[in-house]
Amino acid sequence: MIVDITGEIINKLYKIAPNSNFYRDNVKGGFKQPAFLINLVSMSLQKQFFKNQDRTYYYQVIYMPEDEDNPSTELLAMNNLIMDNFDVLDDFALIKDLDIKSRENLLYIDFNVPVRADYVDKDAKQGSLKYQGGLKEDGQ
């Protein structure tokens, strides 16, 4: 099963802040605020036995408050919501190394999502079995 990790992050943030807008890319004409911009920064992988992999996805989410003139109260409230509720992508993976910074009237949320990718071999293990022989009868 292939999972859209960015989509899972958006689903989790929507549960935390349902009145916000969510973006994966920059938008011509700007964002409708309040808004989250979700950026996949980088990925890494470590090979394990039997073609399994430990993958880590590094993200930065930028929160843009609705009140641009006096954003400090809104940024503090969102910071607390994220700290209290953004810990696991539902039934999928943990959020690790959460780091939140406020600068230039924006909230920068850095974190990573570690995932174990197990290799699944879909090839048939035995195509057919040819058998020649029979059963032995009493002593023969």
DONU-114926 format. One record per atom (N, C-alpha, C): x, y, z; residue in one letter; residue number from 1. Coordinates in pm, 1 decimal. Example, Ala and Ser with C-alpha at 12.3 -4.5 7.8 and 13.67 -1.06 7.14 Angstrom:
<recs>
u|v|w|r|k
1319.0|-569.0|780.0|A|1 $
1230.0|-450.0|780.0|A|1 $
1320.0|-330.0|780.0|A|1 $
1285.0|-225.0|708.0|S|2 $
1367.0|-106.0|714.0|S|2 $
1290.0|3.0|787.0|S|2 $
</recs>
This chain:
<recs>
u|v|w|r|k
84.6|-117.7|0.0|M|1 $
0.0|0.0|0.0|M|1 $
89.0|123.8|0.0|M|1 $
67.7|212.0|-94.0|I|2 $
142.0|337.1|-102.7|I|2 $
56.1|446.4|-40.5|I|2 $
116.9|522.7|47.8|V|3 $
43.2|624.8|121.3|V|3 $
94.7|763.1|81.1|V|3 $
3.8|856.2|63.4|D|4 $
37.9|996.3|37.4|D|4 $
61.1|1062.7|173.2|D|4 $
186.6|1072.8|213.0|I|5 $
219.0|1125.9|346.0|I|5 $
176.2|1271.6|357.2|I|5 $
196.9|1349.6|252.8|T|6 $
154.7|1489.9|255.9|T|6 $
3.7|1498.4|275.3|T|6 $
-70.7|1412.3|208.7|G|7 $
-215.9|1408.0|226.7|G|7 $
-254.6|1371.4|368.9|G|7 $
-180.6|1279.7|430.0|E|8 $
-206.4|1241.8|568.9|E|8 $
-178.4|1359.1|663.6|E|8 $
-74.8|1436.3|633.6|I|9 $
-43.8|1554.9|714.7|I|9 $
-157.1|1656.6|702.1|I|9 $
-205.7|1678.2|580.7|I|10 $
-316.9|1771.3|559.8|I|10 $
-440.7|1724.1|635.9|I|10 $
-470.4|1594.2|631.8|N|11 $
-586.0|1541.2|706.1|N|11 $
-573.4|1568.1|855.4|N|11 $
-454.1|1549.4|909.5|K|12 $
-432.2|1572.1|1052.5|K|12 $
-445.7|1720.5|1086.8|K|12 $
-386.8|1806.1|1003.9|L|13 $
-397.5|1950.2|1029.3|L|13 $
-542.0|1998.1|1015.1|L|13 $
-616.6|1939.0|924.6|Y|14 $
-757.7|1975.3|907.7|Y|14 $
-837.3|1944.3|1034.8|Y|14 $
-804.6|1833.0|1100.8|K|15 $
-871.9|1799.1|1226.9|K|15 $
-836.9|1900.0|1336.7|K|15 $
-715.9|1954.9|1330.6|I|16 $
-671.2|2051.5|1431.0|I|16 $
-727.6|2190.6|1401.7|I|16 $
-727.2|2229.4|1274.8|A|17 $
-769.3|2365.1|1234.8|A|17 $
-859.5|2357.0|1111.2|A|17 $
-984.7|2314.9|1129.0|P|18 $
-1072.6|2290.3|1013.3|P|18 $
-1109.8|2415.1|933.1|P|18 $
-1094.2|2533.1|988.1|N|19 $
-1130.3|2655.3|915.7|N|19 $
-1013.8|2714.1|836.3|N|19 $
-904.9|2639.5|825.0|S|20 $
-787.3|2686.0|752.4|S|20 $
-788.6|2632.9|609.2|S|20 $
-703.1|2691.6|528.0|N|21 $
-682.0|2645.4|390.9|N|21 $
-548.5|2572.3|385.9|N|21 $
-538.0|2475.7|294.0|F|22 $
-419.9|2390.1|288.5|F|22 $
-364.1|2389.7|146.5|F|22 $
-232.4|2407.3|136.6|Y|23 $
-167.2|2416.0|6.3|Y|23 $
-42.8|2328.1|4.8|Y|23 $
-18.2|2266.3|-111.5|R|24 $
104.2|2190.0|-133.6|R|24 $
206.1|2272.2|-210.9|R|24 $
159.2|2369.4|-286.8|D|25 $
245.7|2450.3|-372.9|D|25 $
209.5|2597.5|-357.8|D|25 $
301.6|2683.0|-400.9|N|26 $
271.9|2825.9|-405.5|N|26 $
158.4|2850.1|-505.1|N|26 $
80.5|2953.1|-479.3|V|27 $
-35.8|2983.3|-560.9|V|27 $
-20.7|3123.4|-617.7|V|27 $
-44.4|3138.1|-748.3|K|28 $
-42.9|3271.4|-807.9|K|28 $
-154.9|3352.5|-745.0|K|28 $
-123.7|3473.0|-707.9|G|29 $
-223.5|3558.7|-644.7|G|29 $
-226.5|3544.9|-494.2|G|29 $
-147.3|3454.9|-438.5|G|30 $
-137.1|3443.2|-293.3|G|30 $
-231.7|3341.6|-232.3|G|30 $
-218.5|3326.5|-103.2|F|31 $
-294.9|3229.0|-26.7|F|31 $
-415.4|3294.9|38.2|F|31 $
-520.8|3218.3|53.1|K|32 $
-636.4|3264.0|130.7|K|32 $
-610.0|3222.3|275.4|K|32 $
-598.3|3320.6|363.1|Q|33 $
-558.6|3294.7|500.8|Q|33 $
-679.7|3285.5|592.7|Q|33 $
-667.1|3209.0|701.9|P|34 $
-550.6|3137.8|753.2|P|34 $
-517.5|3018.6|662.4|P|34 $
-388.9|2987.7|655.0|A|35 $
-346.6|2883.6|562.1|A|35 $
-223.0|2810.5|613.2|A|35 $
-212.9|2685.0|567.8|F|36 $
-95.1|2602.7|589.6|F|36 $
-34.3|2571.7|453.1|F|36 $
97.0|2587.7|441.0|L|37 $
169.9|2545.4|322.4|L|37 $
257.8|2428.7|364.1|L|37 $
235.3|2311.9|303.5|I|38 $
305.7|2189.5|342.0|I|38 $
415.0|2161.6|239.4|I|38 $
540.6|2158.8|285.5|N|39 $
656.0|2136.1|197.6|N|39 $
731.7|2010.9|239.3|N|39 $
752.7|1919.3|145.5|L|40 $
842.9|1807.1|167.1|L|40 $
983.7|1859.4|139.1|L|40 $
1067.3|1864.8|242.5|V|41 $
1199.7|1924.1|231.1|V|41 $
1299.7|1822.4|176.9|V|41 $
1301.9|1702.9|234.5|S|42 $
1395.4|1599.5|189.7|S|42 $
1349.9|1463.7|240.8|S|42 $
1417.3|1360.6|190.5|M|43 $
1389.1|1223.1|231.9|M|43 $
1521.9|1150.7|249.6|M|43 $
1522.4|1051.1|335.4|S|44 $
1639.8|965.8|348.6|S|44 $
1593.5|822.3|367.6|S|44 $
1683.6|728.3|335.5|L|45 $
1647.9|588.7|357.3|L|45 $
1769.3|510.0|400.4|L|45 $
1742.2|410.4|482.3|Q|46 $
1844.3|315.9|525.5|Q|46 $
1795.8|178.2|486.5|Q|46 $
1880.8|106.2|412.8|K|47 $
1843.7|-28.3|369.9|K|47 $
1856.1|-124.3|487.8|K|47 $
1761.8|-217.5|493.0|Q|48 $
1759.9|-319.7|596.6|Q|48 $
1766.0|-456.9|529.4|Q|48 $
1750.8|-562.5|605.4|F|49 $
1751.3|-697.6|549.8|F|49 $
1629.6|-720.9|460.7|F|49 $
1644.3|-812.5|364.7|F|50 $
1535.3|-859.1|279.1|F|50 $
1467.3|-746.0|201.6|F|50 $
1544.5|-650.1|155.6|K|51 $
1496.6|-538.0|74.5|K|51 $
1403.8|-442.7|150.5|K|51 $
1393.3|-454.3|282.1|N|52 $
1314.5|-360.8|361.5|N|52 $
1392.1|-230.6|376.3|N|52 $
1320.2|-121.1|404.9|Q|53 $
1383.4|9.3|417.4|Q|53 $
1324.5|86.1|534.4|Q|53 $
1408.2|161.9|601.8|D|54 $
1363.0|261.4|698.4|D|54 $
1375.0|395.6|628.1|D|54 $
1260.1|460.9|604.9|R|55 $
1257.6|588.3|534.3|R|55 $
1220.0|699.3|630.8|R|55 $
1277.3|816.6|610.2|T|56 $
1241.4|933.1|689.0|T|56 $
1209.9|1047.0|593.5|T|56 $
1092.9|1107.4|612.3|Y|57 $
1046.9|1219.6|531.9|Y|57 $
1053.7|1345.1|618.2|Y|57 $
1125.5|1446.6|571.3|Y|58 $
1144.2|1571.3|646.1|Y|58 $
1053.1|1678.4|585.7|Y|58 $
972.4|1739.9|671.5|Y|59 $
873.7|1837.9|627.2|Y|59 $
892.4|1971.2|696.5|Y|59 $
848.8|2076.0|626.5|Q|60 $
830.0|2206.7|688.1|Q|60 $
690.3|2253.6|650.9|Q|60 $
613.5|2288.8|751.9|V|61 $
480.2|2344.1|732.4|V|61 $
485.7|2489.4|777.2|V|61 $
433.2|2577.6|694.6|I|62 $
429.2|2719.5|728.5|I|62 $
283.6|2757.9|750.7|I|62 $
257.0|2813.7|868.5|Y|63 $
121.4|2860.0|900.7|Y|63 $
116.4|3011.1|882.7|Y|63 $
19.0|3057.9|803.9|M|64 $
-2.0|3200.2|778.6|M|64 $
-131.4|3242.4|847.0|M|64 $
-123.6|3328.4|948.3|P|65 $
-243.7|3365.6|1023.9|P|65 $
-336.7|3454.8|942.3|P|65 $
-460.8|3458.9|988.0|E|66 $
-561.6|3541.8|921.3|E|66 $
-538.1|3690.1|949.5|E|66 $
-507.1|3722.8|1073.5|D|67 $
-486.7|3861.8|1114.5|D|67 $
-340.5|3900.2|1092.5|D|67 $
-312.2|3963.1|979.2|E|68 $
-174.6|4000.0|946.7|E|68 $
-125.7|4121.1|1024.9|E|68 $
-216.9|4203.2|1074.3|D|69 $
-177.6|4324.3|1146.7|D|69 $
-137.6|4295.2|1291.4|D|69 $
-202.9|4198.4|1354.4|N|70 $
-175.3|4163.1|1493.4|N|70 $
-177.0|4010.1|1506.3|N|70 $
-75.3|3942.1|1452.3|P|71 $
-80.1|3796.5|1444.5|P|71 $
-33.9|3722.0|1569.5|P|71 $
26.6|3790.5|1665.7|S|72 $
91.7|3720.1|1776.9|S|72 $
-3.6|3631.7|1856.2|S|72 $
-125.3|3677.0|1882.5|T|73 $
-221.4|3596.0|1958.2|T|73 $
-260.9|3472.1|1879.1|T|73 $
-285.5|3490.3|1750.6|E|74 $
-325.4|3377.3|1665.8|E|74 $
-210.4|3277.3|1649.7|E|74 $
-87.7|3327.8|1635.5|L|75 $
27.6|3238.4|1623.5|L|75 $
50.1|3159.1|1751.3|L|75 $
35.2|3222.6|1865.2|L|76 $
50.8|3152.4|1992.7|L|76 $
-55.9|3044.8|2009.8|L|76 $
-179.3|3075.5|1973.4|A|77 $
-287.4|2977.2|1983.7|A|77 $
-261.5|2858.3|1891.9|A|77 $
-217.1|2883.8|1767.2|M|78 $
-189.0|2773.4|1674.8|M|78 $
-68.3|2694.4|1721.6|M|78 $
31.6|2761.7|1775.3|N|79 $
148.1|2692.4|1830.6|N|79 $
104.2|2591.9|1937.3|N|79 $
17.0|2634.9|2027.9|N|80 $
-31.1|2545.6|2133.5|N|80 $
-115.3|2431.2|2077.7|N|80 $
-198.8|2458.9|1978.9|L|81 $
-278.3|2352.3|1916.2|L|81 $
-188.8|2246.8|1851.8|L|81 $
-86.8|2292.4|1781.4|I|82 $
5.9|2199.3|1715.8|I|82 $
81.6|2117.2|1820.1|I|82 $
132.6|2183.3|1922.4|M|83 $
208.0|2112.2|2026.6|M|83 $
122.3|2007.4|2097.3|M|83 $
-5.2|2037.6|2118.3|D|84 $
-93.9|1947.4|2191.4|D|84 $
-150.3|1834.0|2105.7|D|84 $
-164.2|1854.7|1974.4|N|85 $
-240.0|1759.9|1892.9|N|85 $
-166.9|1700.6|1773.7|N|85 $
-55.2|1756.5|1735.3|F|86 $
13.6|1710.4|1614.3|F|86 $
125.2|1614.3|1653.7|F|86 $
87.6|1490.3|1688.4|D|87 $
185.0|1393.5|1737.0|D|87 $
187.8|1264.2|1657.5|D|87 $
78.2|1232.7|1588.1|V|88 $
73.1|1108.2|1510.7|V|88 $
-20.7|1128.2|1392.2|V|88 $
19.1|1075.0|1277.4|L|89 $
-70.3|1071.9|1162.1|L|89 $
-160.4|951.1|1183.6|L|89 $
-288.9|971.9|1191.0|D|90 $
-384.2|871.5|1236.7|D|90 $
-360.7|733.6|1175.4|D|90 $
-335.4|636.8|1261.8|D|91 $
-317.0|496.4|1224.9|D|91 $
-208.3|476.0|1119.8|D|91 $
-109.6|565.1|1116.5|F|92 $
-8.0|551.2|1012.7|F|92 $
133.9|565.0|1067.1|F|92 $
169.2|682.7|1117.8|A|93 $
308.0|705.7|1158.7|A|93 $
315.1|815.3|1264.2|A|93 $
424.5|813.6|1338.1|L|94 $
449.5|916.4|1439.0|L|94 $
507.7|1041.6|1375.4|L|94 $
481.4|1154.5|1438.1|I|95 $
548.1|1280.1|1405.6|I|95 $
666.3|1290.5|1501.2|I|95 $
786.4|1305.2|1447.8|K|96 $
906.0|1308.3|1532.3|K|96 $
977.9|1441.4|1517.1|K|96 $
1051.9|1477.6|1621.4|D|97 $
1139.5|1595.9|1621.9|D|97 $
1065.6|1723.1|1581.7|D|97 $
950.8|1744.5|1642.9|L|98 $
869.3|1863.1|1615.4|L|98 $
941.3|1987.6|1667.4|L|98 $
958.7|2086.5|1579.5|D|99 $
1026.8|2210.8|1614.3|D|99 $
945.7|2325.2|1554.4|D|99 $
899.6|2418.2|1638.7|I|100 $
813.5|2527.4|1593.7|I|100 $
881.9|2660.2|1623.6|I|100 $
888.4|2745.0|1520.6|K|101 $
947.7|2877.7|1536.1|K|101 $
852.1|2981.3|1478.3|K|101 $
846.1|3096.0|1544.2|S|102 $
765.8|3207.3|1495.9|S|102 $
861.1|3316.5|1449.3|S|102 $
848.0|3355.3|1321.1|R|103 $
927.8|3466.6|1270.6|R|103 $
858.0|3527.4|1150.1|R|103 $
874.8|3657.3|1136.9|E|104 $
816.3|3733.4|1027.1|E|104 $
665.3|3712.9|1017.9|E|104 $
600.4|3705.1|1133.9|N|105 $
454.9|3688.4|1144.1|N|105 $
404.1|3558.3|1081.5|N|105 $
490.7|3456.9|1079.4|L|106 $
454.5|3323.7|1031.1|L|106 $
498.9|3221.1|1134.4|L|106 $
438.6|3103.8|1129.1|L|107 $
476.8|2993.9|1217.2|L|107 $
542.1|2886.4|1130.5|L|107 $
667.8|2854.0|1160.2|Y|108 $
741.6|2751.8|1086.4|Y|108 $
743.8|2624.4|1170.3|Y|108 $
689.0|2517.5|1115.3|I|109 $
675.3|2390.9|1186.9|I|109 $
759.7|2287.2|1113.8|I|109 $
869.9|2246.0|1174.3|D|110 $
959.7|2146.7|1115.1|D|110 $
943.3|2014.7|1190.9|D|110 $
943.3|1903.9|1116.8|F|111 $
928.8|1771.9|1178.7|F|111 $
968.6|1666.5|1077.2|F|111 $
976.1|1542.7|1123.6|N|112 $
997.6|1432.5|1030.3|N|112 $
900.4|1319.5|1059.2|N|112 $
882.6|1236.8|958.0|V|113 $
792.2|1122.0|965.6|V|113 $
873.7|997.7|930.1|V|113 $
908.9|915.1|1028.9|P|114 $
980.5|791.2|998.8|P|114 $
881.4|680.5|961.3|P|114 $
916.3|606.6|856.3|V|115 $
827.9|500.9|805.4|V|115 $
912.1|378.3|773.9|V|115 $
862.9|261.8|808.7|R|116 $
928.4|136.5|769.6|R|116 $
857.9|84.2|646.2|R|116 $
932.6|66.3|539.2|A|117 $
877.8|15.6|413.8|A|117 $
921.7|-129.3|398.1|A|117 $
828.9|-221.7|414.7|D|118 $
859.0|-363.6|401.3|D|118 $
838.8|-408.0|257.2|D|118 $
935.2|-479.8|205.3|Y|119 $
929.1|-532.3|69.4|Y|119 $
828.2|-646.3|64.4|Y|119 $
742.8|-643.4|-36.4|V|120 $
644.1|-750.2|-55.7|V|120 $
673.3|-816.1|-189.3|V|120 $
706.0|-945.8|-186.1|D|121 $
733.7|-1021.6|-307.5|D|121 $
602.2|-1078.9|-358.0|D|121 $
558.7|-1032.0|-474.5|K|122 $
429.1|-1074.5|-527.9|K|122 $
442.7|-1189.1|-628.5|K|122 $
565.6|-1233.8|-654.1|D|123 $
584.7|-1343.7|-747.5|D|123 $
538.3|-1474.6|-685.5|D|123 $
487.2|-1562.5|-770.9|A|124 $
445.7|-1694.8|-724.0|A|124 $
570.1|-1771.8|-680.8|A|124 $
561.2|-1836.6|-570.2|K|125 $
676.1|-1909.9|-517.6|K|125 $
695.8|-2043.9|-587.7|K|125 $
586.5|-2099.7|-638.1|Q|126 $
595.4|-2226.5|-708.1|Q|126 $
489.3|-2224.8|-817.0|Q|126 $
532.5|-2229.3|-940.8|G|127 $
437.5|-2222.8|-1051.7|G|127 $
356.8|-2350.6|-1066.9|G|127 $
423.1|-2463.7|-1076.9|S|128 $
353.3|-2591.7|-1090.3|S|128 $
443.8|-2701.3|-1036.1|S|128 $
385.4|-2812.1|-1011.0|L|129 $
459.0|-2926.7|-957.6|L|129 $
430.0|-3045.6|-1046.2|L|129 $
535.6|-3102.0|-1106.1|K|130 $
519.4|-3223.5|-1186.1|K|130 $
554.2|-3342.0|-1097.6|K|130 $
468.5|-3440.0|-1098.9|Y|131 $
486.6|-3555.3|-1011.0|Y|131 $
472.7|-3682.4|-1092.7|Y|131 $
565.8|-3771.5|-1072.6|Q|132 $
558.0|-3900.8|-1138.3|Q|132 $
580.0|-4005.1|-1030.5|Q|132 $
489.3|-4100.6|-1021.4|G|133 $
501.3|-4201.9|-919.2|G|133 $
366.9|-4249.1|-873.0|G|133 $
365.9|-4323.1|-768.2|G|134 $
243.3|-4376.2|-716.1|G|134 $
263.3|-4421.8|-572.9|G|134 $
169.2|-4496.3|-522.1|L|135 $
175.5|-4548.1|-385.3|L|135 $
224.4|-4692.5|-385.5|L|135 $
301.2|-4725.4|-285.7|K|136 $
348.6|-4860.4|-268.6|K|136 $
238.3|-4943.5|-203.4|K|136 $
219.3|-5060.7|-255.0|E|137 $
122.3|-5149.4|-192.4|E|137 $
197.0|-5242.5|-98.7|E|137 $
128.8|-5311.7|-9.6|D|138 $
186.0|-5396.9|95.7|D|138 $
311.0|-5471.9|50.4|D|138 $
427.1|-5422.2|91.9|G|139 $
553.0|-5491.9|72.4|G|139 $
605.2|-5490.2|-69.9|G|139 $
548.0|-5428.0|-160.1|Q|140 $
597.5|-5427.5|-298.6|Q|140 $
671.9|-5302.2|-332.3|Q|140 $
</recs>
